[in-house]
Amino acid sequence: MRYLRLTFDEDVFSPSPAITRGAVLNMRVFRDGTSLELDYVDGDIDELVAELEDGPDYVQYEVCERDGRQGYVYIRGRPDEHLCRLYELLGTHSLLIDLPIRFGGGSDVTVRIVGYERGLSDAYQAFPEEIRAQTTIEQVGTYIPDAPEMQTLLTPRQREVIEAAVAVGYYATPRTATAIDVAERVGCARSTASEHLRNSEARLMTAVSASSQAE
């Protein structure tokens, strides 16, 4: 299997300008032209809900597991014609989008399209000019899946905090950073960073223990 890594404008996948960061966790397109997706979101969820209520392209939505500015949103709506064409080409050429798709921070969104090399090439050549104008080929390579078991245990925000903790030396031996350093790295309060670290560690250790007992 091969993959094609593309970059898109952030607004192609972000459900609203009110959302500062998030991830598309699952998505599906139906024959009636509507799409269904489950997103993790971090931002002004009240503003997002107002847009979903008033927007003519949204058929159904539900916000769940909300915790302040973070939560999950289940959206069924009508994607723009460019995305519809992209989904159609993926189906025609037996390709998959590697999920999750992370967005936020005002930067472009990186998407990995996975499939056979010929299918990847044919699909990209068939992209309408409007889609090709919005995309940049970053890399083509052999597809090696990430470890989904551990990744799916954590929310995108928890993964972000864990990655920041590793980067600043929180898990180094000897430890060279504190929860304050982690909090500054991700832009949150020290107590919030500490809570994310504790919850993430608890989930990961429980999973490791359960896996060991099953062997």
C-alpha positions as CSV (number, residue, x, y, z in Angstrom):
1,M,0.0,0.0,0.0
2,R,1.1,3.6,-0.7
3,Y,0.0,6.9,0.5
4,L,-0.3,10.4,-0.9
5,R,0.0,13.2,1.6
6,L,-1.8,16.4,0.7
7,T,-2.3,19.7,2.3
8,F,-5.7,21.6,2.2
9,D,-6.9,24.9,3.5
10,E,-8.0,24.6,7.1
11,D,-11.6,25.6,6.4
12,V,-12.1,22.6,4.2
13,F,-12.3,20.4,7.3
14,S,-13.0,22.7,10.2
15,P,-16.7,22.9,11.0
16,S,-16.5,26.6,12.0
17,P,-14.2,29.6,12.4
18,A,-15.2,29.5,16.0
19,I,-13.3,26.2,16.5
20,T,-9.6,26.8,17.2
21,R,-8.5,23.2,16.8
22,G,-9.9,19.7,16.5
23,A,-10.0,16.6,14.5
24,V,-12.2,14.7,12.1
25,L,-12.4,11.3,13.8
26,N,-14.8,9.5,11.4
27,M,-16.6,10.4,8.2
28,R,-18.9,8.9,5.6
29,V,-20.6,10.2,2.5
30,F,-24.1,9.0,1.4
31,R,-25.6,8.6,-2.1
32,D,-28.0,11.5,-1.4
33,G,-25.1,13.9,-1.3
34,T,-25.0,14.3,2.4
35,S,-22.0,13.5,4.7
36,L,-21.8,12.3,8.2
37,E,-18.8,13.0,10.5
38,L,-17.8,12.8,14.1
39,D,-15.4,15.7,15.1
40,Y,-13.5,16.5,18.3
41,V,-13.6,20.3,18.7
42,D,-11.9,22.8,21.0
43,G,-13.3,26.4,20.8
44,D,-16.4,28.4,21.1
45,I,-18.9,25.5,21.0
46,D,-21.9,27.9,21.6
47,E,-21.0,29.8,18.4
48,L,-20.6,26.5,16.5
49,V,-24.1,25.4,17.7
50,A,-25.6,28.7,16.5
51,E,-24.0,28.2,13.1
52,L,-25.3,24.6,12.9
53,E,-28.8,25.8,13.8
54,D,-28.9,28.5,11.2
55,G,-26.8,27.0,8.4
56,P,-28.7,25.7,5.4
57,D,-26.1,23.0,4.7
58,Y,-26.6,21.2,8.0
59,V,-29.3,18.5,8.3
60,Q,-28.7,17.2,11.8
61,Y,-26.2,17.6,14.6
62,E,-25.5,16.6,18.2
63,V,-22.9,17.8,20.7
64,C,-21.8,15.2,23.3
65,E,-19.3,14.8,26.1
66,R,-18.9,18.6,26.3
67,D,-16.4,19.9,28.9
68,G,-16.3,23.7,28.6
69,R,-14.7,24.6,25.3
70,Q,-14.0,20.9,24.3
71,G,-16.3,18.2,23.1
72,Y,-17.5,16.0,20.3
73,V,-19.9,16.9,17.6
74,Y,-21.8,14.6,15.3
75,I,-22.8,16.4,12.1
76,R,-24.8,15.4,9.1
77,G,-24.8,18.0,6.3
78,R,-24.1,18.8,2.7
79,P,-20.4,19.1,1.9
80,D,-19.4,21.6,-0.8
81,E,-19.1,20.3,-4.4
82,H,-15.3,20.1,-4.2
83,L,-15.4,17.7,-1.3
84,C,-18.2,15.7,-2.9
85,R,-16.1,15.3,-6.0
86,L,-13.1,14.3,-3.9
87,Y,-15.1,11.6,-2.0
88,E,-16.5,10.3,-5.4
89,L,-12.9,9.9,-6.7
90,L,-11.8,8.1,-3.6
91,G,-14.6,5.6,-4.1
92,T,-13.9,5.2,-7.8
93,H,-10.2,4.4,-7.3
94,S,-10.6,2.4,-4.0
95,L,-8.8,4.8,-1.8
96,L,-9.2,5.7,1.9
97,I,-8.6,8.8,4.0
98,D,-6.3,8.0,6.9
99,L,-8.1,9.3,10.0
100,P,-8.1,11.3,12.2
101,I,-7.6,14.5,10.3
102,R,-6.3,17.2,12.6
103,F,-7.0,20.9,12.1
104,G,-6.4,24.1,13.9
105,G,-3.8,26.8,14.7
106,G,-4.4,28.6,11.4
107,S,-2.2,26.3,9.5
108,D,-3.0,24.1,6.5
109,V,-4.4,20.6,7.1
110,T,-2.4,17.5,6.2
111,V,-4.4,14.5,4.9
112,R,-3.1,11.1,3.9
113,I,-4.8,9.3,1.1
114,V,-4.1,5.6,1.2
115,G,-4.4,3.0,-1.5
116,Y,-2.6,1.3,-4.4
117,E,0.0,3.4,-6.3
118,R,-1.9,3.4,-9.6
119,G,-5.1,4.4,-7.9
120,L,-3.4,7.3,-6.1
121,S,-1.9,8.6,-9.4
122,D,-5.1,8.2,-11.4
123,A,-7.2,9.9,-8.7
124,Y,-5.0,12.9,-8.3
125,Q,-4.9,13.4,-12.1
126,A,-8.7,13.3,-12.1
127,F,-9.0,15.9,-9.4
128,P,-10.8,19.0,-10.7
129,E,-8.6,22.1,-11.1
130,E,-10.4,23.7,-8.1
131,I,-9.4,20.9,-5.8
132,R,-5.8,20.7,-7.2
133,A,-5.5,24.4,-6.7
134,Q,-6.3,23.9,-3.0
135,T,-3.9,21.0,-2.5
136,T,-0.2,20.5,-2.4
137,I,1.5,17.1,-2.7
138,E,3.8,16.9,0.3
139,Q,5.0,13.3,0.1
140,V,4.3,9.9,-1.5
141,G,5.5,6.8,0.4
142,T,4.9,3.4,1.7
143,Y,2.0,3.3,4.1
144,I,2.7,2.1,7.6
145,P,-0.3,2.5,9.9
146,D,0.1,4.3,13.2
147,A,-0.6,2.3,16.4
148,P,-4.4,2.8,16.6
149,E,-5.0,0.9,19.8
150,M,-3.1,3.4,22.0
151,Q,-4.0,6.5,19.9
152,T,-7.7,5.8,20.3
153,L,-7.5,5.6,24.1
154,L,-6.8,9.4,24.3
155,T,-8.7,12.4,23.0
156,P,-6.8,14.7,20.6
157,R,-6.3,17.2,23.4
158,Q,-4.8,14.5,25.7
159,R,-2.5,13.4,22.9
160,E,-1.4,17.0,22.4
161,V,-0.6,17.4,26.1
162,I,1.3,14.1,26.2
163,E,3.3,15.1,23.0
164,A,4.1,18.4,24.6
165,A,5.2,16.7,27.8
166,V,7.6,14.5,25.9
167,A,8.9,17.5,23.9
168,V,9.8,19.6,27.0
169,G,11.3,16.8,29.0
170,Y,8.6,16.0,31.4
171,Y,9.2,12.3,30.9
172,A,13.0,12.5,30.6
173,T,15.2,10.8,33.1
174,P,16.0,12.8,35.1
175,R,12.9,14.9,34.6
176,T,13.8,18.3,33.1
177,A,10.4,20.0,33.0
178,T,7.3,20.4,35.2
179,A,3.6,20.6,34.6
180,I,4.0,24.4,34.3
181,D,6.3,23.9,31.3
182,V,3.8,21.6,29.7
183,A,1.0,24.0,30.3
184,E,2.9,26.9,28.7
185,R,3.7,24.7,25.7
186,V,0.0,23.9,25.0
187,G,-1.5,27.2,26.3
188,C,-3.5,26.1,29.3
189,A,-3.5,26.4,33.1
190,R,-1.1,24.2,35.1
191,S,-4.0,22.5,36.8
192,T,-5.6,21.6,33.4
193,A,-2.3,20.2,32.1
194,S,-1.8,18.2,35.2
195,E,-5.3,16.8,34.9
196,H,-4.8,15.8,31.3
197,L,-1.5,14.1,32.2
198,R,-3.0,12.1,35.1
199,N,-6.0,11.0,33.0
200,S,-3.9,10.1,30.0
201,E,-1.4,8.1,32.1
202,A,-4.3,6.3,33.9
203,R,-5.9,5.3,30.6
204,L,-2.6,4.1,29.1
205,M,-1.4,2.2,32.1
206,T,-4.8,0.5,32.5
207,A,-4.6,-0.6,28.8
208,V,-1.0,-1.8,29.2
209,S,-2.0,-3.8,32.3
210,A,-5.1,-5.3,30.6
211,S,-3.0,-6.2,27.6
212,S,-0.4,-7.9,29.7
213,Q,-3.0,-10.0,31.6
214,A,-4.5,-11.1,28.3
215,E,-1.2,-12.5,27.0
